[in-house]
Amino acid sequence: MCFSAGASFGAATGLSIISLLSLHKASHTKKLMPLAASPLFFALQQACEGIVWITLNNGDNSSILYWCAVYGFLFCACLWWPIWIPYALNAAETVYVRKKLLFIMQCIGIISGITLFISWVPYTTGAHIINHHIDYPVTNYPFNITNTLISWLITGIIATGYCVATIMPFFISSIAYIWIIGIATSIGLAASCIFYYMALPSVWCFFAAISSVLLYFIIKKYHDNNI
């Protein structure tokens, strides 16, 4: 979360409640369960960042708790979401062609997620507070490559694959109104890039987490239309 520890833990609490409500609503439609659980993972990620806030504010940036929270946040941001989002939507999909497309998105997510994770996490210098936001800088990203052209090329490929895997599935899925989350996530990405580029992972994850609240209403609508 991009404001404070209290805001992060508040978001984590709210998202946990939303996920529990979504899971309850999806309990009779098992294929929706992975999708309904998504806000719970966002809650875990926000809780990790809340711990990062607390440890940084206390000047305790060398403890095991601090590094577990940093790595927990980065695990979700880098690796979890590009794999989980297409998987969850694929699990809920019933249209054969769309399932095939979502499987392709999942493969892209696996490749881009793993590449981003191994090029970012081992080289991070930790978390830093910049203008009321948290930055997770990396030394010579990606893979400590110093050639500017090659670095930009690899960065562009990884970023494109990541965005395709985390956004496009919402527009491929046949679930009614799920595309709204795709639009909200896209707007969050654009706003984060324009206004909060230095803290892009933190801020975009916040926007995405808030967007996941819509899942409850989408799952409720799906449930009501199929009973």
C-alpha positions, -999 to 999 in steps of 0.1 A, spaced: 0 0 0 14 34 -9 5 56 21 12 41 55 13 9 76 -23 16 89 -36 19 53 -19 -13 43 -33 -33 72 -67 -16 67 -67 -27 31 -56 -62 41 -85 -65 65 -110 -52 40 -98 -75 12 -99 -105 36 -135 -99 43 -143 -94 6 -125 -127 -2 -144 -146 25 -177 -132 12 -167 -142 -24 -156 -177 -13 -190 -181 4 -209 -170 -27 -187 -193 -49 -190 -223 -26 -216 -239 -48 -196 -232 -80 -162 -248 -74 -147 -235 -106 -150 -199 -93 -131 -207 -60 -96 -197 -73 -110 -164 -85 -129 -158 -53 -97 -164 -33 -78 -137 -52 -86 -108 -28 -72 -130 0 -38 -131 -17 -39 -93 -22 -47 -90 15 -16 -111 23 5 -89 0 -8 -57 16 -1 -72 51 35 -78 40 39 -42 29 23 -30 61 52 -49 79 77 -32 56 63 2 66 65 -6 103 101 -20 101 113 9 80 97 35 103 114 18 132 147 19 114 148 -19 116 157 -28 80 180 -57 88 157 -80 107 144 -113 95 108 -99 98 117 -70 74 133 -92 48 105 -118 50 80 -90 43 100 -75 15 104 -109 -2 68 -118 5 56 -86 -13 80 -91 -42 70 -128 -45 34 -118 -50 41 -88 -72 67 -105 -95 58 -142 -96 23 -149 -82 0 -126 -101 11 -133 -137 6 -170 -130 -25 -169 -108 -47 -145 -127 -48 -165 -160 -50 -197 -140 -80 -185 -119 -99 -173 -150 -90 -204 -170 -104 -226 -141 -137 -207 -143 -139 -207 -181 -164 -229 -200 -158 -218 -236 -132 -240 -253 -115 -214 -275 -113 -190 -245 -98 -217 -223 -71 -222 -250 -63 -185 -251 -62 -183 -213 -38 -213 -212 -15 -193 -235 -18 -163 -212 -8 -186 -183 23 -199 -202 33 -163 -209 27 -155 -172 49 -184 -160 78 -173 -183 75 -136 -176 69 -141 -138 98 -164 -133 121 -142 -154 110 -111 -135 114 -128 -101 149 -141 -107 161 -108 -123 146 -86 -95 145 -104 -61 181 -116 -59 194 -81 -67 171 -59 -47 186 -36 -22 155 -37 0 127 -13 4 129 25 7 103 52 15 101 78 -12 75 106 -11 51 85 11 54 55 -12 76 24 -10 102 17 -37 119 -17 -41 150 -7 -61 172 -32 -80 209 -27 -88 215 -29 -125 182 -45 -134 179 -69 -152 205 -95 -143 231 -69 -136 234 -62 -174 252 -29 -179 247 -26 -217 219 0 -219 204 -13 -252 202 -49 -241 190 -39 -207 161 -19 -221 152 -47 -246 150 -74 -219 131 -50 -196 106 -43 -223 101 -80 -231 96 -89 -195 72 -60 -188 52 -67 -219 48 -104 -210 39 -95 -174 12 -70 -185 -3 -93 -211 -6 -121 -185 -21 -100 -158 -45 -78 -179 -55 -96 -211 -72 -126 -193 -99 -103 -180 -108 -94 -216 -106 -130 -228 -128 -145 -201 -165 -151 -208 -175 -143 -172 -200 -114 -173 -185 -80 -164 -151 -94 -155 -137 -70 -182 -144 -42 -159 -116 -54 -136 -93 -54 -167 -102 -18 -174 -97 -8 -138 -63 -26 -136 -52 -9 -169 -61 25 -156 -42 17 -124 -12 7 -144 -13 39 -165 -18 61 -135 11 44 -116 34 48 -146 26 85 -151 25 97 -115 43 71 -93 69 55 -116 95 52 -88 71 32 -67 53 14 -96 51 -21 -80 37 -8 -47 12 17 -62 -1 -6 -90 -6 -35 -66 -27 -11 -45 -49 -2 -75 -51 -39 -85 -60 -49 -49 -88 -23 -48 -100 -35 -82 -103 -70 -68 -131 -58 -46 -153 -59 -77 -149 -97 -78 -175 -102 -51 -202 -84 -71 -192 -102 -103 -192 -136 -86 -225 -127 -69 -240 -118 -103 -227 -151 -118 -242 -171 -89 -275 -153 -91 -278 -160 -128 -270 -197 -124 -292 -208 -96 
